[in-house]
Amino acid sequence: MKLINTLRSGKCRRLLACAAALMMLAVSALPARAAAPADDWVTFLLICNEGMNNDKGNAGSTMMVVSMHPVQGKIRLMMFTWDTFIDYEGYDMPQLLNMPYRNNGPEETVKVFNQNFGTNIQLFMSLNYLNLASLIDSYGGVRVDITRAERNALNGMVASKKQQLLEQANAGLISQVLIDRLAQDYYLDSFGPETQLNGLQAVGFGWLQYDSVYNCCLRDVKVIAGLFHSAAQVVSERIAFYTDETGYPDYTEGRRAINLDGITEEDYEFFRQQMGPIFQMSYNNLTEDDITGISTALARIAYYAARQGVNIFDHLDYVVLPLEATNEYDIVAGAKGHIIDKAANAAAIQEFLYGD
């Protein structure tokens, strides 16, 4: 496991255990150093882009491979830097990882990613920055650790985004009401641990690249983790999970009690309503069966994590790839990026996903 110990970049310690309930984009740990069938996981490619569309045409700046194992309950997440050169059929020269999304959206991105790294990902979720900001606001914002330098860079970033939105509103492309809601109180005065960010601030924070793309990816991890932490808090305020073994909870405090060993259609629909914005605001290829299975598995992970009384990041390992992400840039046809060892990165992906 020397390679994995090298890859893992750390554990944030501030999230509640119940955040696992909504960590759709996470990868579970496996027992006894053995590889396990990919069918044991629900794995997604999550893409967030800087444009107005959910499905293609803009730079896919945030790309995560995330999955979960509902039985094991541990979580893993892989973030890929967009400045990675990959082979792309139809092009003579290597292209940056965000090119397939520009051309034909998440479907193309999944196909090219699988071809380059030997994976078999089928599911995807894609959000533009407006939908991601709205999703974050729908769960009350996020809390992240932010430095003074990040705060200053963020204010510049969000001001720029607001100006872009105003131009689009003047052209009649989006509603001024939407801009006012997203950009309300966008200027951030505070910084430090557990700084509260609204949706537009959180998206801006996640895309700060003033120091490096690698650090930008680490900020993206904080934002996505913070989003699901906030969503999980909303769920925990409304639902008290239990099992046949533990029995009906002594205190529901006005919450709906849901038995994970016998979820009724009404119970599932109530739980689905709490998670609804995550599915509704994304362009995705999830079937109703996918959503049902994901929701039920996430509820079970949340319950068991909460019973153990552990922090969510005790169940989550994350890594920023490719292995060359912190190297000096290579130049290909005038473009800056990282030329990678595809075989080594494919092996790292397999070990991270399926190793002990």
C-alpha positions, -999 to +999 in steps of 0.1 A: +000+000+000+030+023-003+016+038-035-018+045-019-002+061+011+017+084-012-015+093-032-037+101-003-035+138+004-051+140+038-084+140+058-104+170+066-118+166+101-148+189+103-176+171+086-203+152+105-207+114+100-241+118+085-227+136+055-220+101+041-257+099+033-253+122+004-218+116-008-229+102-041-195+107-055-174+085-033-154+053-035-155+027-008-126+009+009-122-029+004-114-056+029-083-078+032-061-063+005-082-082-021-095-067-053-133-067-055-157-067-084-165-033-099-202-043-097-199-039-059-196-001-064-219+026-078-194+048-096-199+082-112-181+108-132-190+142-119-183+172-141-188+209-132-183+234-160-179+271-163-205+278-189-243+281-191-250+245-204-252+214-184-244+191-213-215+204-234-198+233-251-178+248-222-147+239-202-152+210-178-131+225-151-140+201-123-138+163-129-142+137-102-145+100-103-165+090-072-182+059-060-195+041-030-197+007-015-229+006+007-218-025+026-183-014+035-193+021+041-159+037+035-156+064+009-130+073-017-129+102-042-106+108-072-101+143-085-085+148-119-068+180-130-081+194-163-046+202-175-038+165-181-029+155-216-048+124-229-051+106-262-082+116-281-093+097-312-095+120-342-066+142-330-030+138-340-017+154-309-026+148-272-054+170-260-063+183-225-087+163-204-114+190-207-115+188-245-140+159-248-165+178-227-162+209-249-169+187-280-197+165-269-204+167-231-202+141-204-210+112-228-179+119-247-159+125-215-168+092-200-159+073-232-125+090-236-117+087-199-124+050-200-103+046-231-073+063-215-074+048-181-089+013-185-120+021-164-156+011-171-175+040-158-211+043-172-229+069-150-223+106-150-237+138-135-230+172-150-237+207-136-229+242-148-217+268-122-251+284-119-268+251-111-240+241-087-244+275-069-282+271-067-278+235-054-254+248-027-278+276-017-307+251-016-289+234+013-279+265+031-244+271+018-212+254+028-185+259+055-148+256+044-114+266+058-102+296+039-070+317+041-068+354+038-051+350+004-079+327-008-105+352+005-089+380-015-087+360-046-122+347-042-136+383-040-120+390-073-133+358-088-169+363-077-169+399-089-158+387-123-185+360-124-211+385-114-201+408-142-204+379-167-239+372-153-250+408-157-239+408-193-258+376-200-289+391-182-286+423-204-286+400-235-318+383-222-301+349-217-308+346-180-330+363-154-319+393-134-338+378-104-315+347-106-284+370-106-297+389-076-303+357-057-270+341-066-249+372-061-265+385-029-239+395-004-212+379-026-184+400-011-167+379+016-154+398+047-144+368+068-118+340+065-104+312+086-118+278+097-154+270+090-161+301+069-196+302+056-199+306+018-230+310-003-234+292-036-216+316-059-188+321-034-184+284-030-181+279-067-156+307-070-136+292-042-135+258-058-122+273-090-094+295-077-063+287-097-041+316-087-015+293-070-019+260-090-045+238-107-035+211-081-046+233-052-077+243-072-086+206-072-081+204-034-105+233-030-130+216-052-129+186-028-137+209+001-166+225-017-182+191-028-176+177+007-191+208+022-222+205-001-230+170+010-223+179+046-249+207+044-274+184+026-269+157+052-276+181+079-309+190+063-318+152+060-308+146+096-331+173+108-360+156+090-354+119+092-345+095+120-332+063+105-334+029+123-332-008+116-350-040+128-320-046+151-319-012+168-357-008+169-378+023+166-359+054+180-368+066+215-368+102+204-377+114+169-380+150+179-406+156+151-385+138+124-399+111+102-388+077+114-377+054+085-368+017+089-339+009+066-348-028+067-383-020+054-385+013+036-420+019+023-428+037-009-440+067+011-408+067+032-386+064+001-405+093-016-400+115+014-363+107+015-361+112-023-376+147-019-348+157+004-322+147-021-342+159-051-322+190-059-290+169-065-307+149-093-329+177-106-302+203-111-278+180-130-277+166-165-273+129-159-280+094-173-294+079-140-324+057-143-351+056-117-336+023-105-302+039-102-316+068-081-336+044-059-305+022-053-283+052-047-307+068-023-313+036-003-275+028-001-266+063+009-292+063+037-277+030+050-242+044+049-253+075+068-270+055+095-241+032+101-216+060+101-237+080+126-240+050+149-202+046+149-199+082+160-171+089+135-163+119+113-172+114+077-135+119+066-127+088+087-146+071+060-133+091+030-099+090+013-093+113-017-065+118-042-057+143-069-045+127-101-026+123-124+005+112-106+023+140-125-001+168-113+026+187-094+053+184-120+065+213-142+042+218-172+050+202-206+042+220-238+023+203-266+015+223-297+016+255-276-007+242-249+005+237-213-003+206-194+010+173-180+022+145-202+014+114-182+024+078-179-010+063-187-001+028-175+011+041-142-019+062-137-043+034-147-026+012-121-029+039-095-066+043-102-071+005-099-052+003-066-070+033-051-104+021-061-101-016-054-070-021-032-070-024+006 
